[in-house]
Amino acid sequence: MSVAAGRPDTPAKGRNIDVDENRPNILMILTDHWRGDSLGRLGHPVAETPHLDGLSAGGTTFTRGFTPCPSCIAARRCLLSRTRPPTHGMLGYQDGRPWPYTRTLAGELVRAGYQTINVGKTHFHPPRLHLGFEELIVPSDYEEWIDDRVDLVRAKYAHGVHANSWMARPNHLPEYLMEETWLTDQAMRRVEKRDPERPLFLCLSFNGPHPPWCPPAVYFEHFLARDIPPPVVGEWAEVNARDATYPMDVNAWRGRVSPELNHRARAGYYAYLAYLDAQIGRMLEFLGRRRLARELLVLFTADHGEMLGDHHLWRKTCAYDGSARVPFIVRPPASWDVPRNVETDRLVGLEDVMPTLLAAGGAPVPETVEGRGLLPLIRGDDVPWREHYHHEHNPCYADAPGYQALAGEDWTYVWSPTDGAEQLFRRDDPHELCDFAGDPGCAEVLAEWRGRLARELRGRPEELSDGETLTPGRVPVWRDPRDKHNQ
């Protein structure tokens, strides 16, 4: 079977097209806060992800996958709405803003004849907005379900750990009653009841490993007993400990945490990954026993990473790899004649998901899609590709500066639009311990990357660049794309 590729000349016209029986069913597995380095096959010293490693053996692992904007809402808008932050309007994190998008991943697949189902987290506003999904199951459905079975107020949260905390502990619920287990079960039930006359697009979207890091006790205890490397901290990062407020709030985004609490946090995080990997394996095993399995394309990724104490930082919104890099695996159907068990360091991002899945499903790809389809890379074609990847996040926490960044083949350049501060990291320093921005020997490199970012930002309404020079200024978190004054 040949693999569909390229961009059709015309976008979908809003009507169903004839269903090709050979078009793949599509399973997109989306997670939250999963670091791009945290896969067993990539040699991580702690992460235990045997099911995802097995999945990756059947396809392509993109080792340099990025989020265009490392916050839940902004990243998911990129993935589902075909556009990057400057176009879709969310340039940081802000709840309660509309999702005014008429062309979405699920909607285009419906036009192409697919049945579309979301099971799990969406972060849409309003919360029951469908955005092209014909059926929607969300975490609040689980919360209603568990509250009916456990005689506690807000039973899911009875562990007492806050939703952005660096604290960790075993979950108070047995594994079979936890949210991710329930969501996996709901996804299985939808597969069993799917329309057999239509190909299926199923998005299984887990909230984890977003805090609170309260995995099942058996996983937590296993990782708590392990020797886990402590966070990495560059000399440049001491400011994040020095300027934090003490005693630290449990939701603080920066600050010096004791070795004991750091160990518990990291144990809870990697235990959560192992638990999610088990649920993903459960889902894949279930699908493997069904006829649709041979014509099944699986894409696994995350909306952003997690700093996990590195450089005295927690959560996301940062330019650094722990926050901005995401895992990215695509396993094509078994019938496709493509290379398998491949790793590539081509620069890819969440905006590439929509054109990839539309092309794989034989659906027209709107010309307004701002990402690039990955099927040529999956086929092993030698095609021109990005020289760098641009990602950004405007100020979110009260005293965080926000950033603009370019990740390239050998260097990562970071610039603050609020105060003009610069950082420069070498790719062969994967933990970003050394900042070369102040090194006289790297002055030419710094100037080159500063110029690249100036060209990247040229013409944007924030007026941060004239195409040659970067100028700090005021940067919004949200710019409504329907407002012509913000275009």
LOFI-410121 format. One record per residue (C-alpha): x, y, z. Coordinates in steps of 0.05 Angstrom, whole numbers, plus 5000, padded with zeros to 4 digits. Layout:
# LOFI-410121
XYZ/...
This chain:
# LOFI-410121
500050005000/502750694983/502651235036/498551855021/502952485022/503253194998/498253755006/491953724964/490454324919/483854484952/481254445023/475454015044/468654295024/464754085086/461753445058/463452715068/467552375015/467251644995/470351205049/476350795026/476450145065/484050165065/484450835100/487250745170/483750795235/487451315276/488951305351/492051935379/494551865450/495652535482/498852645550/500353265593/507153455623/510952865592/518253055582/521252915514/527152535543/522952075586/522451445544/526150795557/528450715486/532051385489/536451125545/533251505603/536151245668/529451215705/523551215656/520250535648/516050545585/516249845555/509549905518/511350575486/518250295469/514849705435/510250185398/516250595374/519449965345/513849945294/514750645269/518651295275/520851645339/522152385331/527352525383/526853285375/519453405381/517354075409/511154445432/510155125400/507955405468/509054995532/502355085566/496354625563/491455085527/496255415478/499354755458/492654405447/490254985404/496354865360/495054125355/487554165340/486554825304/491954775249/495455425271/501255665314/500556155373/501056805335/495156585292/490656225341/491656775393/493856405456/501056615469/501456375541/496556105592/489656395605/483256025621/476256225597/477956475528/473956245467/476155725417/473456075353/476255565304/472155305246/477354835215/479754315266/483153645263/476953255283/472353685240/476453565177/476552815190/468952815199/468453155130/472852605103/468252065129/471351895196/467751765261/471052215314/471252095389/475052435445/475952075511/479552495564/482353195573/480753735523/481654415560/476754725510/472455315530/466755225543/468654535571/463454145530/465454465465/466253915413/470754235359/469053695309/468753095356/462152735348/462752435418/466152755478/467952445544/471752905592/474852855661/468753155695/464952535672/469952125711/469252575772/461752465772/462851715764/467851655822/463752105868/457951615859/462351045882/466551345938/463151705996/467752305995/467053035972/470953095906/473552385914/478852455860/482552985900/482052675969/489652555969/490353295987/495753465936/494654095894/493954075819/500554445805/504454205865/511453915868/509153465925/508052725912/504952135948/501451475931/494251545907/488851415957/484651035905/485950335880/488750305810/482350045779/478550655804/483551185780/481951675724/486851405672/484350695682/477150935674/478751335611/482250745580/476150315595/471550835564/475950855501/475450105495/467950125501/467550645446/471750205401/467049625414/461050055395/464150425337/460850505269/463649925228/462250295162/466850875178/474250935195/475351145267/479251735295/479851645371/483552135415/485351835483/487652435523/490552335593/491252895644/497452555672/503052625684/500453325701/500853425776/498653205826/503752645823/499652135860/500451485821/498050805845/501750585908/505149995875/508550445824/510250995875/513550515923/517650195867/520550855844/521351135914/526150565928/530250695865/536551105858/534051705818/538852235794/537452915827/535353525786/540653855743/542254585759/546655045717/550555605749/546156105711/539955815746/541755995818/537456615810/531356155810/533055935880/535556605905/529457005884/524056515904/519556635964/520756206026/517555826057/515455585988/508255525969/506854805948/504855075879/511155515871/514055495801/521255595825/525455525887/530255065925/526754425947/530053945996/533453315969/528152886003/522253255971/525853275905/526752515907/519352415924/517252875868/521552525817/519351835842/512052055836/513152325766/516651715738/511751255774/506151635739/509551525671/510050775685/502650745704/500651115641/505050665599/501350065628/494650365609/497250515539/499549805535/492749575558/489449975502/494249735448/493349005469/485849095467/486149385396/491048845374/485748325382/480948675335/480348705259/481749445257/488749345286/492349215220/489849865190/491350275253/495850885256/498051085326/500951765344/503451895415/505552575441/504553085497/502453805501/508954005536/514153755585/515653865659/521754205689/521553725749/526254135792/531554225739/534854905747/530455015808/524355045763/517654675763/511854585716/512254865645/512355545608/519955525603/524455535541/528754955567/528354245540/524953965602/519054425588/519054515512/520953825486/515653285480/515652545462/513352425390/512151725362/508351535299/507050805284/503950715215/499150145198/502349465190/500449445117/504550065099/511149925066/515450415107/521750365149/520750135221/524250235287/527150905264/529651495305/530352175272/532652835300/528853245248/525453835284/517953725290/512354035331/505153965351/502854385291/505253805248/500153315277/494053565239/497053555168/500152875183/493752545205/489552865151/494352635097/494651945127/487051905128/486352145055/483152795078/484553455043/489453885082/487254615085/492255105056/491855505120/495154935160/501655215188/505054555204/508354055159/506053345144/510952825170/509352255122/515352405077/519952335138/516251695159/517451415089/524751585095/524652095039/530452585037/526553235037/528553945056/526654085128/526854615182/533554915201/530755125268/524355075308/521155685340/517355635406/514956165454/511156325518/509057015542/509257185617/504756735658/506856735731/507257415764/514857485762/516557035703/519357405642/516756985584/521056795525/522156705451/526756125430/529755785370/532255065373/537154885318/541754325298/547454545344/544755125386/538755365424/537656115430/533056415482/530957155486/526457505536/521557985504/520458345570/527658525587/531958305528/535957795566/539257255523/541656545533/545356075486/546055325496/549854795458/546054175437/551753735462/550154005531/543253655536/541953895607/543254625588/548254715644/552655225609/549955885582/554656135526/551156805515/556657165554/562456785523/566557245477/568356645435/561056545418/559457265399/558657115325/554156525339/549956945387/549257485334/547256985281/541756685324/539357375347/538557555273/534756915260/529757065315/529057785290/527157525222/522357015254/518657565292/518458075236/511558345223/508258095287/503558595322/507758605386/512958995346/518758615377/522758625313/523759025249/526858415217/533958595238/533658815311/530058535372/526559045416/523358855483/516259075493/509358905521/507058205502/499957945513/497957255535/491657265492/489957615427/483057445400/484057205328/477157475310/479358185326/482058495262/485959005302/490158425330/491858125262/
